[in-house]
């Protein structure tokens, strides 16, 4: 009886000691501030009007710029309509060794808008803010995954961030004799606000895998019929199919164009997937595109990259998808 009591006491002490050593809540970390220096800035880009913060959390770089509304900025005035142009958008360009960083991150992000970027910045790490009214206070925030910097080598890297605006704009209401009016967009090139920041980040190892999609076919049985997806006056009732990659597994990474009014997606797609672990998790989603409302879900799948790294295409079945043919080829660490 005594030995049993001693054993229980030792077990209790062991559990208590281990609990003191490891506390899962103690590992929760907040954002880590990233120190930066201002390399250059224009006269109007000053600390009275701009508050800049950079931090990192997990595998993301967070950028925030708070702009206090301007009242005395020399906004351009359109001579024809005598309208003050006070709206503008900001460009964010990332540099390393005085060269703009190459990345296909923006290209994949643009697929969410079914938008083809043909500008010279398309293959670079460039971000564009929404158009904002500088007379009002505004908070511009971006969260950039570290895999977007996949062309940089592992370890400590010095990055320069260029912030700039060049074009002012505004809408002008124009009346006509028939009493109907319309709006025209006025533009004026006048760069007033520029700055360049320098900071360091610790780049993690970036893996690259190539994802091949060979097409998919929807179910058509007693449980689901694609003919009942879209009932409109102008089109047939079949869905407009597209599929997505999610990485991390619940974050949209890229999506395909949609194929209209069909029960199958026949395009052959190839995407570069940049990730942080050799056997990472990945997700696929299949949707019906809708111009007038939220896109309809038709199924999703999540699993490991290892399960898809096979010589032959894997035939996945999920949701309303009868089969989705996909495979992955790993390229290993690329930086």
N, C-alpha and C positions, 0 to 999 in steps of 0.2 A: 504493500500500500504506500509505503514511504517512497519507494523507487518510482512508482507511478506519479506521485505528487511532484517529485523532482523533475521527471520527464516533462510533465505539463508546464512546470515553471520555466524550464529551459526553452520549450517550444514557444511559450508566450514572449520570453525575452528576445528570441530570435526574430519572431514576427515584428515585435516592436522596434528592434534595431534596424531591420530591413526597411520598415516603414519610414524611419527617420532618414535612412540613406536615400530612398527613392520616393519621390512624391510626383505623380504624373502632372499635377497642376503646376509644379515648380518649373516644368520645362516649357510652359507656354510663354512665348516671348512676344513683346510688342515690336513695333517697327524700330529698326536701328538707324539713327540719323547718319546721313552721309555728308561729311564736311566738304565744302566747296569754296573755291575762290572765284571772284569776278575778274575775268581777264580783260574785258572791255565792255563798255555800255554807252548808249547815247545819252544825251543830256536829260531827256524826259523819262528815261528808264532809271528812276531813283527810288531809294528806300521809302520815301514818303508815299509813293503810289504803288509800289510793287513789293510783295512779300513772297519770297521763294523758299521752298523747303524740298529737300531730296532725302529719301530714306529707302531702306530695303527691308523686305519682310518675306521670309521663305525664299522662293526663287523669283521674286518680283522686285523691280525697281519702281518706286513711286515718286512721281513728280507733281508738285502742286505750286501754282502761281496764283496768288490772290491780287487782283487789280482793284484799287480804290478808284471810284469813278472820277473821271477828269472833267473839270469845268473850264480850264484855261488852256487846253491843248489847242494849237493852231490847226484845227480841222480844215481841210480843203472845202471850198465853197463852189458849187456848180454855178457857172456864170449864166447859163441859160435860165435855170429855174430858181436861182438864188437859194439853193438848198444846201444846208450844212451836212457834209458826209461824215458821219461819226461812227460808222460800223466798219469792222475789219476782222480779219482772221490772222492767227499766228502760226508761223512755221517753226517746227522743232527739228533740227538736224543734228545728228550725233557724229562726231569725228574722233578718229584715232590716228596719231602721228600726222596730223594736218590733212588727213584724207577722210572723206565721208565714208562711213561704215557701210559695207555691202551687206544686204540682207534681203531675203524674200518674205520677211514677216508682213510687210505692208501689202504685198501681192495677195497673200492668203487672207488677210483681214478684209480686203476689198471684195472678196467673193461673197460676203454677206449682203452686199448691196447689188449684186449682179453687175458690177462696175468694172470696166477694163481701163486700167490706168496706163496711158501711153506716154506719160511725162518722163523727163530725164531722171526724176527722182524715184521712179517706180521700183528699181532694184536696190534702193538704199534705205537706211534706217531713218525715215522721215515721217513725221506726224504733222497733221494739220488740225487745228482747233476748229470748232464751230465759229460762224460769224457772230460777233458780239458787238453790243453798243458800248463804246468806251465811256459814254457819259454816265453809265450805270456801273455799280460795283459788280465784279464777276470773279468766280473761282474756277480756274482751269486745272483739271486734274487728269493725269494719265497713269496707268499701271502697265508697265512693260515687262514681259517675262524675260528672264536672262537668256533663254534660247534665241531671242531675237538678235542677240549679239554673237551668234554662232561663228562668225568669221574671226573673232578675237581668241587668242590663245588662253589657256587656263592660267589661273593665278592673278596677281594684282595687275590691273590695267588702268591707264590714265585715259579718261574720256573728256572730250570737250563738247558742250551742248550749245548750239547757236539758236537763239530765239529771235525771230524777226517778223515784221509785217511790212508790206509794201503797198497794198491797195486799200483805199477807203471806198465805201459804197453806201448806198441808201436807196430806198424806194420813193418814187415820186408819183403822186396821183395826177393823172392827165384827164381832163374833161373833153368831151367832144360835143358837136352841135346836136347830136341825137340824144343828148343827156346821159348817154352811157359813158362810163369812165373805165380806165384801165391803169395799171401800174407799170412803170418802166424802171429798170435798174440803172442807176447812175454810178459811174466809176471814176476814180481819180488816183493816179499813182503818186504816192507821197510817203516814203518810208520815214517814220519818226521814232519808232521804238525798236531798238535792237540791243542785244546783250549776248555775251559769250561767257559760259561758266566752265570751270575745270574741276573735276573730281575723280576719285578712284573707286573702283569696284573690284571685288574678288571674284573672278569668273570661275564658275564650276565647270566640271567636265560636261561636254555636250555630246550626246550620242545622236547618230542619224540612222533612221530606218526609212526605207522606201515602201510606200503603201500602193499596191496595185489593185484597182477595182475592175472587175471583168463583167459587171452588169448584175441586174437583179430582176426577179419576177415576183409579182404579188400573188397572194393566195386567190383562189377562185373556187370556193366550195360552199357547203351549207352554212359555214360559220362567218364567211365574209365574201362579198362580191365587190370588185373595184368599180363596177358599173354604177354603184350607188353612192360614190364619193362626192361628185360635183354635179349638182343639178342646176344648170343655168339656161338662159334663153338663147345664148349665142354659141355655146360650145357643147360638145358631148359631155356625158357625165363621168368620164374617166379622169383620174387624178393627174396632176402635173408633178411628176416625180423628181425628187432630188435626194441626195444622201450627204451626210456630214461625217466628219471625223471630230471626235472630242478628245482633247488632251489639255490638262489632266482629264481623267475619264468623264468628268461632268462639266467641262468647259469647252465650248465650241472652238475648234481650231481652224477648220476650213470647210467649205461646202461646194458641191458641184453646181453647174447650171441645171435648170430643170428641163425635163422632156415633157412636152405638153400632151395631155389627153391620151394616156396610155396605161397599160397594166404592167409595163416593164421598162426598165432603164437599160439602154443598150450601149451607152458610151463607154469607152475604155479610158480610165483615169489613172494618173500617176501623181502622187504627192510625196514631198519630202517631209518627214516627221522628225522634228528635233526634240529630244527628250533628255532626262537627267539620269536615268537608271537603265541598265542593260535589259532587264525584264520588267519594263514599265507596264502600266495598265493603259488601255486605249478603249475608246468607245466609238460606235457607229450609230447613226440615227437615219431613219428614212421618213420623209415628210411629203405632204401634198402642198404645193405652193398655192397661195391664195392672194390675189391682189387686194381684195376688199376686207379681209379679216385675217385673223391669226392662222398661220399654216397648221394643217392637221397632222397629228402624229400618226405614223403607221408602224412604228416599231423601233426598238433600240437594243443594242447588244454591247456588253462590256466584258473584257477579258484581258489576258496577258499577251504581250507581243510574242513571247515564245510559242504560244499555241498557234500563231499564224505564220511563224517562220518555218515554212515547209516547202519542199520542192514543187508541190502541186497546189492549186487553188483550194481553199477551204470553202465548203458550202455551208454557210450559216443560215439558220432558220430562227426567226424571232418575230414577235408581233404579227402583223398581217403580211409579212414577207415569207414567201414560200422558199426561196433560196437567194442568197447574196454571195457572189463568188469574189473572194478577196485573198490576197496573200501579202506577206511582208518579207522584205529582204534587208537584213541588218548590215550596216556599214561600219559599225563600231564608233569609237570616240573620234571626233573630227577636229578637235582643237587641242 
